[in-house]
Amino acid sequence: MSQTIKVDTLIKTFQVPEREAGLKAAVGSLFKRKYREVEAVKKISFGIDAGEIVGFLGPNGAGKTTTLKMLAGLLFPTSGQIDVLGYEPQRREKELLRQITIVMGQRNQLMWDIPALDSFELQRAIYQIPEGEFRRMRDELIDLLNMGDLVKKPVRNLSLGERMKAEFISALLHRPKVLFLDEPTIGLDVTAQRLIREFVAAYNQRYQASVMLTSHYMADVQALCKRVIVIHHGQLLYDGGLAGLVEKFAAYKTIGVTLNDPDLDLSEYGEIISNSKGQVNLRVPKSATAQITTRLLNEVAISDLTIEDPAIDSIIEQVFQQEAQVV
C-alpha cells in the first residue's frame, strides 16, 4: 500500500526571546534582545499509508500540534523532509491544499454571525468545487452528522458540539484525502464525542482518507486507531499497534479476585488498588503474574479470578513519567 505521508528526520526549532524581570532589563531588551533556542520537534521519522488512521499521542508541549502544522504547510520545518501526497507542504501548492484539511478543536474557522450554510458556500468558492458535486457532498455530510436545519442557524447560536460538527462539514466539503485532526472532540459531551468518532470512521471507510488524530481522550484513540505514534519532548518514543504499546511499556498486570471471605487480606500477593465487598484488584509485576495467580488459586478460597492489562491511558501516562525521569 502506498504511503500518503512520509516524514524523515524532521526538526523544528523556535527562537524564544527572554529577559530578566525589571525596568532596566525591559529597556535593555529594546536595543539588544536575547534569544534561546527551543527544539520542539527532534528528528522524528514515520510514514502513513493511504486509508490509515493513526493516533498521534503525547502530553501538552510534546510537539504534536507543531508537527501537524508542518505537515499541513502552516509552519516551515527547520530541517528534514516532509512528503504529503507527493508534495512538500511548505510550498503551499494548490494541488496539495485541495487534498488536505486540518481541524483543530475549539478553534473556529466558520464565520460567527452568518449561518453555517453560507460559510459552506464560501468554501465551495475557495476550492472551486463544481455546484453539483458540492451539493451532493454537503448534503451527505449534513446527513452523516445529523445536522439537518441547524446549518441554517447563525454559528453563534449553535452549541459547542453543533459548531464542531459544522466545522467538520466545512473542512471536508472538498473531499480531502488527508485529515489532520488536532483534539477534535475536546470539550464535547460524551454523546457528541461518540458521534464525531463514528463520523470520522465513516468518512475514512467511504473515501479511504488518511487520518492523523491527536486526542487526550483515549476513547477516541481506542475506537479509531489500530496504530499509534507517541512523542514526548519532541522525540519519537513509540510507533506501532496499541497492543504492542501495552506489551512494550506495561510493567504490571491487574488481577481481579472475588473472595469467598471478604475480610481476607491479600496484600502479601500484590499492591491492592481497590477492595469492595470482597472484589479485590491487585497490581502485580507482569513477570510474576503466573506465579502469583497460581498461589492465589492454591492458597485462597475464591469464586472468580481475572487477569487484565492496564488501561491504555494509564500506560501512556506511565510512558511519559518514565521519559520525564530520564530527561
Solvent accessible surface area in square Angstrom, and as a share of the most:
residue,aa,sasa,rsa
1,M,179,0.80
2,S,82,0.53
3,Q,82,0.36
4,T,14,0.08
5,I,0,0.00
6,K,99,0.42
7,V,7,0.04
8,D,76,0.40
9,T,66,0.39
10,L,0,0.00
11,I,27,0.13
12,K,24,0.10
13,T,34,0.20
14,F,71,0.29
15,Q,122,0.54
16,V,48,0.28
17,P,63,0.40
18,E,79,0.35
19,R,136,0.50
20,E,138,0.62
21,A,101,0.78
22,G,46,0.44
23,L,144,0.71
24,K,181,0.77
25,A,27,0.21
26,A,30,0.23
27,V,70,0.40
28,G,36,0.35
29,S,18,0.12
30,L,142,0.71
31,F,173,0.72
32,K,158,0.67
33,R,140,0.51
34,K,136,0.58
35,Y,107,0.40
36,R,121,0.44
37,E,123,0.55
38,V,52,0.30
39,E,73,0.33
40,A,20,0.15
41,V,0,0.00
42,K,65,0.27
43,K,141,0.60
44,I,1,0.01
45,S,51,0.33
46,F,16,0.07
47,G,12,0.11
48,I,0,0.00
49,D,42,0.22
50,A,30,0.24
51,G,18,0.18
52,E,40,0.18
53,I,18,0.09
54,V,0,0.00
55,G,0,0.00
56,F,0,0.00
57,L,4,0.02
58,G,7,0.07
59,P,31,0.20
60,N,130,0.66
61,G,79,0.76
62,A,1,0.01
63,G,9,0.08
64,K,16,0.07
65,T,43,0.25
66,T,22,0.13
67,T,0,0.00
68,L,0,0.00
69,K,52,0.22
70,M,0,0.00
71,L,0,0.00
72,A,3,0.03
73,G,5,0.05
74,L,86,0.43
75,L,46,0.23
76,F,128,0.53
77,P,23,0.14
78,T,79,0.46
79,S,50,0.32
80,G,25,0.24
81,Q,120,0.54
82,I,7,0.03
83,D,49,0.25
84,V,0,0.00
85,L,41,0.20
86,G,60,0.57
87,Y,61,0.23
88,E,66,0.30
89,P,0,0.00
90,Q,37,0.16
91,R,158,0.58
92,R,102,0.37
93,E,63,0.28
94,K,141,0.60
95,E,89,0.40
96,L,1,0.00
97,L,45,0.23
98,R,96,0.35
99,Q,39,0.17
100,I,9,0.04
101,T,13,0.08
102,I,28,0.14
103,V,1,0.01
104,M,24,0.11
105,G,10,0.10
106,Q,101,0.45
107,R,137,0.50
108,N,75,0.38
109,Q,114,0.51
110,L,13,0.06
111,M,101,0.45
112,W,92,0.32
113,D,95,0.49
114,I,57,0.29
115,P,36,0.23
116,A,0,0.00
117,L,45,0.22
118,D,71,0.37
119,S,5,0.03
120,F,0,0.00
121,E,59,0.27
122,L,78,0.39
123,Q,34,0.15
124,R,67,0.24
125,A,60,0.47
126,I,105,0.54
127,Y,47,0.18
128,Q,135,0.60
129,I,10,0.05
130,P,82,0.52
131,E,73,0.33
132,G,37,0.36
133,E,62,0.28
134,F,0,0.00
135,R,111,0.40
136,R,160,0.58
137,M,2,0.01
138,R,30,0.11
139,D,74,0.38
140,E,45,0.20
141,L,0,0.00
142,I,22,0.11
143,D,107,0.55
144,L,43,0.21
145,L,0,0.00
146,N,105,0.54
147,M,3,0.01
148,G,45,0.43
149,D,104,0.54
150,L,47,0.23
151,V,4,0.03
152,K,122,0.52
153,K,77,0.32
154,P,43,0.27
155,V,1,0.01
156,R,122,0.45
157,N,86,0.44
158,L,7,0.03
159,S,60,0.39
160,L,55,0.27
161,G,14,0.13
162,E,40,0.18
163,R,44,0.16
164,M,7,0.03
165,K,23,0.10
166,A,0,0.00
167,E,8,0.04
168,F,0,0.00
169,I,0,0.00
170,S,7,0.05
171,A,9,0.07
172,L,0,0.00
173,L,3,0.01
174,H,20,0.09
175,R,100,0.36
176,P,1,0.01
177,K,110,0.47
178,V,0,0.00
179,L,1,0.01
180,F,0,0.00
181,L,0,0.00
182,D,10,0.05
183,E,22,0.10
184,P,3,0.02
185,T,2,0.01
186,I,66,0.33
187,G,43,0.42
188,L,11,0.06
189,D,96,0.50
190,V,119,0.68
191,T,85,0.49
192,A,16,0.12
193,Q,21,0.09
194,R,111,0.40
195,L,30,0.15
196,I,2,0.01
197,R,35,0.13
198,E,87,0.39
199,F,5,0.02
200,V,2,0.01
201,A,42,0.33
202,A,29,0.23
203,Y,1,0.00
204,N,17,0.09
205,Q,141,0.63
206,R,127,0.46
207,Y,51,0.20
208,Q,108,0.48
209,A,0,0.00
210,S,0,0.00
211,V,0,0.00
212,M,0,0.00
213,L,1,0.01
214,T,0,0.00
215,S,8,0.05
216,H,97,0.43
217,Y,74,0.28
218,M,24,0.11
219,A,53,0.41
220,D,1,0.01
221,V,0,0.00
222,Q,101,0.45
223,A,67,0.52
224,L,23,0.11
225,C,5,0.03
226,K,186,0.79
227,R,43,0.16
228,V,0,0.00
229,I,0,0.00
230,V,0,0.00
231,I,0,0.00
232,H,17,0.07
233,H,75,0.34
234,G,0,0.00
235,Q,76,0.34
236,L,60,0.30
237,L,38,0.19
238,Y,22,0.08
239,D,60,0.31
240,G,20,0.19
241,G,32,0.31
242,L,27,0.13
243,A,84,0.65
244,G,31,0.29
245,L,0,0.00
246,V,19,0.11
247,E,123,0.55
248,K,128,0.54
249,F,34,0.14
250,A,2,0.01
251,A,50,0.39
252,Y,95,0.36
253,K,46,0.20
254,T,27,0.16
255,I,0,0.00
256,G,13,0.12
257,V,3,0.02
258,T,32,0.18
259,L,12,0.06
260,N,95,0.49
261,D,64,0.33
262,P,70,0.44
263,D,129,0.67
264,L,68,0.34
265,D,100,0.52
266,L,3,0.02
267,S,65,0.42
268,E,123,0.55
269,Y,15,0.06
270,G,19,0.18
271,E,98,0.44
272,I,63,0.32
273,I,72,0.36
274,S,48,0.31
275,N,83,0.42
276,S,69,0.45
277,K,194,0.82
278,G,2,0.02
279,Q,100,0.44
280,V,2,0.01
281,N,56,0.29
282,L,0,0.00
283,R,90,0.33
284,V,0,0.00
285,P,60,0.38
286,K,64,0.27
287,S,113,0.73
288,A,25,0.19
289,T,11,0.07
290,A,77,0.60
291,Q,120,0.53
292,I,18,0.09
293,T,17,0.10
294,T,73,0.42
295,R,76,0.28
296,L,0,0.00
297,L,105,0.52
298,N,119,0.61
299,E,101,0.45
300,V,17,0.10
301,A,59,0.46
302,I,33,0.17
303,S,78,0.51
304,D,79,0.41
305,L,38,0.19
306,T,65,0.38
307,I,79,0.40
308,E,104,0.47
309,D,73,0.38
310,P,33,0.21
311,A,63,0.49
312,I,16,0.08
313,D,74,0.38
314,S,50,0.32
315,I,1,0.00
316,I,13,0.07
317,E,98,0.44
318,Q,40,0.18
319,V,3,0.02
320,F,28,0.12
321,Q,96,0.43
322,Q,76,0.34
323,E,30,0.13
324,A,55,0.42
325,Q,153,0.68
326,V,123,0.71
327,V,114,0.66
